[in-house]
Amino acid sequence: MIKKLKIFFKKHEKSLLIISFVYLIGVCAYMIIHRSWFSPDQFFAFAIFGALLAGRIKMFLFDWIPFLLFFFGYEFLRGIVPHINSNVHILTMIRIDRFIFGTVPTIKLQQLFYNPNHLQWYDYFLVTCYIAYFVMPMLVGYYFWIKDRAFFKKFSLAFVLLAYACFITFIIFPAMPPWMASGQGYLPPIEEVTGHVMAHFLPSQLSLPTVYQLVSADPVAAFPSLHAAVPTLIFLFLFKKYKKRALLFLPYLFGVWIAVIYLGEHYFTDVLFGAIYATTVFLLVNHWSFIKKKLKVLFSSLAIS
């Protein structure tokens, strides 16, 4: 029986991998339209069935468990940031945004485009981009894992390094997001667009168990924007592997960048530095051998002098 299953999986490997990926896309879409924030641990639980369907369950557990444990470590640790450094920065990002644009983009965008009585297509698109952030790296990672395990491992390493690089920054430079600054009187009122739009999604809201119920949030982790950094990292890896075809990902990338500003979650400055962090990590992971060689030459020359 086991031998027959192995033969079956080998014979239909490509089709089964495609089916497993389509299955996960369907689960993700179902969760989002039912107003559920699809967390990585929930994704992992569903992905196990996809890996089982594809006949790669042992390989999946071996490759994904270390990746997710490191990421969950970051998620648990970020809750301690407010207890380490309570010197929250408020005006720095406001001043930079005003220096660049003459105003804070969140305020201007909501004044121009948001009408709570008449929601537009872009309201739904931007909110969907925003909430899809929580599952997009897992979904793309799963696709990389199907196509190329070595490439997936490089991507997962970069993802974890990016998360911890941002975590260190959150400790050194805790920063207040626009919605909180508005609530404390530093900015004009900012509308809570996300909740209003999600109220128009399907009425039945799913509530699945998640380890995130045990995680403390860090409300002053706005700089840099991980919401901007993660899609940027995904795009860079997609472009490295698929070149021009990766341009199809740009509407989502730009959608997230605009969404976090429009929804009042981040300043333009946060988004800009999120993209810089992602690019730096991408270059570091993909050119580490070259960087290490140059550093050796540099340290050798310093030692001689």
Disulfide bonds with the S-S distance in Angstrom:
none
